[in-house]
Structure formats: structure tokens, C-alpha cells
Amino acid sequence: MSKTNFQELLDAGVHFGHLKRKWNPAMAPYIFMERNGIHIIDLHKTAVKIDEAANAIRQIIRSGKKVLFVATKKQAKDIIAEKAASVNMPYVVERWPGGMLTNFPTIRKAVKKMASIDSLMGEASWKNLSKREKLQITRQRAKLEKNLGSIADLIRLPAAMFVVDVMKENIAVREANRLNIPVFGIVDTNSDPTNIDFVIPANDDASKSIELIISVMVDAIKEGYSERKVDKDAEPTEQKDGERTSPKLKKGEIRARLKARKEAEAAAAGASGADQKEKFAEKPYFKKEVESEIVVEKTVEQEETIEKAEIQEAITTEVIEVETIAQEVVEQETVVTETVEVETITPEPVEVEAIAPESVEQETIAPEPVEVETVAEIVVASKKEKTTKTVKAPTKTPAKKAATPKVKKEKE
């Protein structure tokens, strides 16, 4: 039975696509017509695809797995947050954290950091922190809560992912495709549906269209929860039918029974082994094998006795050699060594001749004779120098004017 009504889809504006010039040719099978430059989506195909996606999500939830909802555009953020939180499903409505699926352990570390901050706030040491430290920690906590608070309960990778606007969330779709996670997506006429496992051709810009499709998915999740609960209730009844009626045993009794069982098994194994040996002994090939084994054992024993005898002989010869060496050492000690006179050699006296210093002849350096000039010659030379000197003519200086005495005029 169809879960979606054609009239409801029409009233919500699910059939409106994008402009003709922005279309993706891969969406041609889902386009009904084109009017006023806008593509119209075939709502009959949309209804069928919605039912298929809802059934698949119901089966996933029934198996105990989770579906991740992704929508970061303004029209869908509030709707996804409200609907997904109502069924306790993880969702991402802020910026998609790169590597959330492919690098999931790192994202889990950030979530654990948020939990450690919460535990720190509840301890008594929180009061001892300064105001600035508290402010920094609370800001970090708020940032983590904004980006990762909605996936705090996501312990392992999700079993599926539901995306609104595949073109905008292309990074999330690529990560899911790399990890072989099935993708459910609302695909408009401008998007590529090739990477989407469950395509829902619909208008991904209208809030009414998004709310209608998400509500159908949420109803399917609720049905999956109810079916899972019924399956869990049916399991214990089946176990009760096959339960034992014997009373419970204590630990000591259990150990005693286990020990007796082991001993019985060992005895049975020993008896069976002896019986098998007897059976094989009757057969001729087994007798030959036994005789060969006995011969081998005898040869091994003979070789061991020969080796022991050789080792004893070697030990006796070594003992005799050691005794002879000891006797020789004792004889050498009894022999008296001849005394050797050691002549003391006295050193001969050495005559040391005193060496007299040789007489050094000192040469007396006579001063050179200095020619002394006579007084008369000195006077003549000085006169000649005076005559050779040039005499400069005196320059005439202008005569100064006689200063006229200033006469004070007598006052009349």
C-alpha cells in the first residue's frame, strides 16, 4: 500500500524543478514536462521512489542499525534537527566535518573530548579554575556541541545516510560511496543521481517538500522500532520452551562432575587404545613393524654401552697422565739449585779535567782623529755666507695723516 498521496505531493510543491538551462541530463527519466522554462518532475515516479526508500530504511532500523541524516541548507536544517531527534537518529545540520566517515576515529576523539569537559564541569576542581580558563573551556565545549553534538551517540559508522540536496552535500556522498554505505537522497533536476542508491526525485529547495518526505521516513523508522521490539519479545518465549528442568548446581558439584567426566573419557580413551593395539597385533604387517622396532631398540642400547665404555677409558688415561705430571713437579722441587756468585762490579773512577777558559784578546778601538778647524778659517767662512745672502729692498709704507685735534666750540 502506498504511503504517499499524490495530492499531498502536489500541494507541497514537490513537482517543481530547476530552470531548463540548469538541468542535468541524467535526470531525464524523472522529468514529466517543461513549462515556462522550468522542468516539472513526474510525481508518480516520486511516490514510488519514496515508498521504496521508506521500506529500505524500515528494514535497516529493524536490524538494529542507524541512519545518518545530512542537511546543511537553511530550508532543511530545522526540519532535520527536529524530525531526527524525535526518533533518536544522528544528524548533521552544520558544516560537514571533512573525513567524518573516512576518518571516523578522529571524530570520535573529539566527541570524547566533549564528554571529558562535561565530567570536568561536574567535579570539585572546576571551582578552583580561574575565570579565564572556565571561559576558554566553555567556548570549546560550545563549539564541539554545535558541530558534533548531534552525533555524540554514533558509536560506529552508520548503516545508511539520508541526504537533502545531493549537489550541496557532495563531499558526504563521496565519503559514503568510498565506504560502500547506501545513500538515500532527495535529488532535484540540477543534480546527478548516478552516485545515489535510493533516488527520490523531488524539489529540494521548498521547506514543505522536504518536510513531507522526511516525515514519511520518520514514520518508517518508527515502524522499524516497533517491529524490532516485537522480535525481541518473541525471542525469550522460544528460549523458555527449550529450557532445562534440572535444578541449578553449585560450583563444587559442577567441578566434581567435570572431573569425573574427564576421568571417564580418559579411561575410555585408554581402553580403546589398548583394543586397537591388540587388533593391529593380530595382523602380519603390524608384527613386522613391532619386530623392527625391537631390533632398532637393541641396536641403540648396544651403541650406548659402547659409548659409555669409551668414555671411561678416556677418563682413566687422563687421570694417569695427571699423576705422572704431579710426580715430576715434586722431583723438580727437591733438586737443590746451585748458588751463583754474583760479582759486584765497582765502577771505575773517571778523571775529570778542569777546562780553563781560553784567553780572549780584547781589541782596543782607537778613536778616529778629528780635524780641528782654526778660528781664522771659521771667521772667513762666515763672512762669505753673509755676502752671498740676498738683500731685500725695503717697501715704502704710506705716511699716516696727522690727526687734527678736535676743537670744542665755545658756547656763545
C-alpha positions in Angstrom: 0.0 0.0 0.0 1.3 3.4 -0.9 2.4 5.6 2.0 2.4 8.9 0.0 -0.6 10.7 -1.5 -0.3 12.2 -5.0 -2.4 15.3 -3.9 -0.2 15.9 -0.9 2.9 15.9 -3.1 1.3 18.3 -5.5 0.2 20.7 -2.7 3.7 20.7 -1.1 5.3 21.7 -4.5 7.4 18.5 -4.8 6.9 18.6 -8.6 8.8 21.9 -9.2 12.3 21.5 -10.6 15.0 24.0 -11.7 15.3 26.1 -14.8 15.7 24.2 -18.1 19.2 25.6 -18.7 20.4 24.2 -15.3 19.2 20.7 -15.7 21.3 17.5 -15.6 20.6 15.1 -18.5 20.8 12.2 -16.0 17.5 13.3 -14.5 15.6 13.0 -17.8 13.8 9.8 -16.8 12.2 11.6 -13.8 11.1 14.7 -15.7 7.5 14.9 -16.8 7.5 18.1 -18.9 8.8 21.6 -19.2 6.6 24.7 -18.7 7.7 28.4 -18.7 11.4 27.3 -18.8 11.0 25.2 -15.7 11.1 21.4 -15.6 8.2 19.5 -13.9 9.0 16.3 -12.0 6.8 13.2 -12.5 5.1 12.8 -9.1 4.0 9.2 -9.9 7.7 8.1 -10.0 8.4 10.2 -7.0 5.7 8.4 -4.9 7.1 5.0 -6.0 10.7 6.0 -5.0 9.5 7.4 -1.7 7.9 4.0 -0.8 11.0 2.1 -1.8 13.2 4.3 0.3 10.9 4.0 3.3 10.8 0.2 3.1 14.6 0.0 3.0 15.0 2.3 6.0 12.4 0.3 7.9 14.5 -2.9 7.3 17.7 -1.1 8.4 16.1 0.1 11.7 14.6 -3.3 12.3 18.1 -4.9 12.2 19.2 -2.5 15.0 21.3 -0.1 12.9 21.2 3.7 12.5 20.7 6.1 9.6 22.6 9.4 9.4 20.6 12.5 8.2 22.6 15.3 6.5 21.2 18.7 5.5 23.2 21.9 5.9 21.0 24.3 3.8 18.7 26.8 5.6 15.4 25.4 4.4 16.1 21.9 5.8 18.2 22.5 9.0 15.5 23.0 11.4 13.3 20.3 9.9 16.0 17.6 10.0 17.1 18.5 13.6 13.5 18.2 14.8 12.5 15.0 13.0 15.8 13.1 13.5 15.9 14.0 17.2 12.4 12.7 17.7 13.4 9.2 16.6 16.9 9.4 18.3 18.8 9.3 15.0 22.2 11.1 14.3 22.1 14.1 12.1 24.4 16.9 10.7 22.9 20.3 10.1 26.0 22.5 10.4 29.2 22.3 8.2 30.0 18.8 7.2 33.2 17.9 9.1 35.6 16.6 6.4 36.5 12.9 7.0 33.6 12.3 9.3 33.1 8.8 7.8 36.5 8.1 6.3 38.3 9.3 9.4 35.7 8.3 11.9 38.2 7.5 14.8 39.4 11.1 14.9 35.8 12.4 15.1 35.2 10.0 18.0 38.2 11.5 19.8 36.6 15.0 19.5 33.3 13.6 20.9 35.2 12.0 23.8 36.8 15.4 24.5 33.4 16.9 24.8 32.4 14.2 27.3 35.6 14.8 29.3 34.8 18.5 29.6 31.3 17.6 30.9 32.8 15.4 33.5 35.3 18.2 34.5 32.4 20.6 35.0 30.8 18.3 37.5 34.0 17.8 39.6 35.0 20.0 42.6 38.2 21.1 40.8 36.1 23.1 38.4 35.6 25.8 41.1 39.4 26.2 41.5 39.9 27.2 37.9 40.3 30.9 37.0 37.6 32.8 35.3 39.6 32.9 32.0 40.2 29.2 32.0 36.5 28.5 32.6 35.6 30.8 29.7 38.0 29.0 27.3 36.7 25.6 28.2 33.1 26.6 27.9 33.7 28.1 24.5 35.4 24.9 23.3 32.5 22.9 24.7 30.0 25.1 22.8 31.9 24.7 19.6 32.1 20.9 19.9 28.4 20.8 20.8 27.5 22.9 17.7 29.4 20.7 15.2 29.3 17.2 16.8 26.6 17.3 19.5 24.1 15.6 17.2 26.4 12.6 16.5 27.6 12.0 20.1 25.6 8.8 20.3 27.0 7.5 17.0 29.5 4.9 18.3 30.1 3.2 14.9 29.7 4.0 11.3 26.0 4.4 10.2 24.3 1.7 8.1 22.9 4.3 5.7 22.8 8.1 5.0 19.9 10.3 4.0 20.9 13.5 2.2 18.9 16.6 1.3 20.4 18.3 -1.8 22.9 15.9 -3.2 24.7 18.7 -5.1 25.4 20.7 -1.9 26.5 17.6 0.1 28.7 16.1 -2.5 31.6 15.5 0.0 29.4 13.5 2.3 28.1 11.4 -0.7 31.7 10.7 -1.9 32.7 9.5 1.6 29.7 7.2 1.8 30.4 5.8 -1.6 34.0 5.1 -0.7 32.9 3.1 2.4 30.1 1.4 0.5 27.4 3.0 2.7 24.0 3.2 0.9 22.8 6.7 0.2 19.2 7.9 0.2 18.9 11.3 -1.4 16.4 14.0 -2.4 17.6 14.7 -6.0 16.5 17.8 -7.9 16.6 18.3 -11.7 20.1 20.0 -11.5 21.8 17.1 -9.6 23.5 13.9 -10.7 21.6 10.8 -9.4 24.3 8.3 -10.5 26.0 8.1 -7.1 22.8 7.7 -5.1 21.5 4.3 -4.3 17.9 5.3 -3.5 16.9 8.3 -5.6 13.9 10.4 -4.6 13.2 12.9 -7.4 11.7 16.0 -5.7 12.1 19.7 -5.0 14.9 20.1 -2.5 14.5 23.9 -2.1 11.0 24.1 -0.7 10.7 23.5 3.0 7.2 21.9 2.6 8.5 19.4 0.1 11.4 18.5 2.4 9.2 18.2 5.5 6.7 15.9 3.7 9.4 13.4 2.6 11.3 13.5 5.9 8.0 12.8 7.8 7.5 9.7 5.7 11.0 8.5 6.5 10.5 9.1 10.2 7.3 7.1 10.2 9.2 4.2 8.6 11.8 4.5 11.3 9.1 4.3 14.0 7.7 1.2 12.3 11.1 -0.4 12.3 11.5 0.3 16.0 8.1 -1.4 16.8 8.9 -4.4 14.7 12.3 -4.8 16.4 10.6 -4.6 19.8 8.2 -7.4 18.7 11.1 -9.6 17.5 12.9 -9.1 20.9 9.8 -10.0 22.8 9.4 -13.2 20.8 13.0 -14.4 21.4 12.6 -15.1 25.2 9.5 -17.2 24.7 11.3 -19.5 22.3 14.1 -19.9 24.8 11.7 -20.8 27.6 10.3 -23.7 25.6 13.7 -25.2 25.3 14.9 -24.6 28.8 16.1 -27.5 31.1 14.0 -28.5 34.0 17.0 -29.8 36.1 17.9 -27.7 39.2 20.9 -25.4 39.4 24.2 -26.9 40.7 26.7 -25.4 43.0 30.3 -24.7 41.9 31.8 -27.6 43.8 29.3 -30.1 42.3 29.9 -28.7 38.9 33.7 -29.2 39.3 33.3 -32.7 40.7 31.1 -33.7 37.8 33.5 -32.2 35.2 36.4 -34.1 36.9 34.6 -37.4 36.8 33.6 -36.8 33.2 37.2 -36.2 32.2 38.4 -39.3 34.1 35.8 -41.4 32.3 36.8 -40.0 29.0 40.5 -40.7 29.7 39.7 -44.3 30.8 37.6 -44.9 27.7 40.4 -43.5 25.5 43.0 -45.8 27.1 40.8 -48.9 26.7 40.1 -48.0 23.1 43.8 -47.6 22.5 44.6 -51.0 24.0 41.9 -52.6 22.0 43.2 -51.0 18.8 46.8 -52.3 19.6 45.5 -55.8 20.1 43.6 -55.7 16.9 46.6 -54.4 15.0 48.9 -57.0 16.7 46.9 -59.8 15.1 47.7 -58.5 11.6 51.0 -59.7 10.0 52.2 -56.3 8.9 51.9 -54.9 12.4 54.0 -57.8 13.7 56.8 -57.0 11.3 56.7 -53.4 12.4 56.9 -54.4 16.1 59.9 -56.7 15.4 61.7 -54.0 13.5 61.1 -51.6 16.4 62.6 -54.1 18.9 65.7 -54.6 16.7 66.2 -50.9 16.5 65.9 -50.5 20.3 68.5 -53.3 20.8 71.0 -51.6 18.4 70.5 -48.3 20.2 71.2 -49.9 23.6 74.4 -51.6 22.3 75.7 -48.3 20.9 75.0 -46.5 24.2 77.0 -49.2 26.1 80.0 -48.9 23.7 80.0 -45.1 24.0 80.0 -45.4 27.9 83.0 -47.8 27.8 85.0 -45.5 25.5 84.3 -42.5 27.8 85.5 -44.5 30.9 88.8 -45.5 29.2 89.4 -41.9 28.2 88.9 -40.7 31.8 91.3 -43.3 33.2 94.1 -42.3 30.7 93.7 -38.7 31.7 93.9 -39.5 35.4 97.2 -41.4 34.8 98.7 -38.6 32.9 97.8 -36.1 35.6 99.5 -38.3 38.3 102.8 -38.5 36.3 102.9 -34.8 35.8 102.5 -34.2 39.6 105.4 -36.6 40.4 107.7 -34.7 38.0 106.8 -31.4 39.7 107.6 -32.8 43.1 111.0 -34.1 41.9 112.0 -30.8 40.5 111.2 -29.1 43.8 113.6 -31.4 45.7 116.5 -30.6 43.5 118.9 -28.1 45.1 119.8 -25.3 42.8 123.5 -24.2 42.6 124.4 -20.9 44.1 125.5 -18.5 41.7 128.0 -15.9 42.9 127.1 -12.6 41.8 130.2 -10.4 41.4 129.6 -6.8 42.4 131.1 -4.6 39.7 132.5 -1.4 41.1 132.5 1.5 38.7 136.0 2.9 37.8 136.8 6.5 38.8 136.6 8.9 36.0 139.1 11.7 35.9 137.5 15.0 35.2 139.9 17.6 33.8 139.1 21.2 34.5 139.0 23.1 31.3 140.5 26.6 31.6 138.8 29.2 29.7 140.7 30.5 26.7 142.2 34.0 26.9 140.2 36.3 24.9 142.1 39.1 23.3 140.2 42.4 23.7 140.8 44.7 20.8 141.1 48.4 21.8 139.3 50.6 19.3 141.2 53.9 18.9 139.0 56.9 18.2 139.4 58.4 14.8 141.3 61.7 14.6 139.0 64.7 14.3 140.3 67.6 12.2 140.1 70.8 14.1 139.5 73.9 12.1 141.2 77.0 13.1 139.3 80.1 14.3 140.5 82.1 11.3 139.0 79.8 8.8 135.7 79.8 10.6 135.6 83.6 10.5 136.4 83.7 6.8 133.6 81.2 6.0 131.0 83.2 8.0 131.9 86.4 6.1 131.4 84.6 2.8 128.0 83.4 3.8 126.9 86.9 4.6 128.0 88.3 1.3 126.1 85.6 -0.6 122.8 86.3 1.1 120.3 88.4 -1.0 119.2 91.6 0.5 115.5 92.6 0.0 114.7 96.2 -0.7 112.5 97.8 1.9 109.0 98.6 0.8 107.6 102.1 1.3 104.6 102.4 3.5 102.2 105.3 3.1 102.5 108.0 5.7 99.7 108.4 8.1 97.8 111.6 8.1 98.3 113.7 11.1 95.4 113.6 13.4 93.7 117.0 13.6 92.9 118.0 17.1 89.2 118.4 17.7 88.4 121.9 19.0 85.4 122.3 21.0 83.3 125.2 20.0 82.8 127.5 22.8 79.2 128.1 23.6 78.1 131.5 23.0 
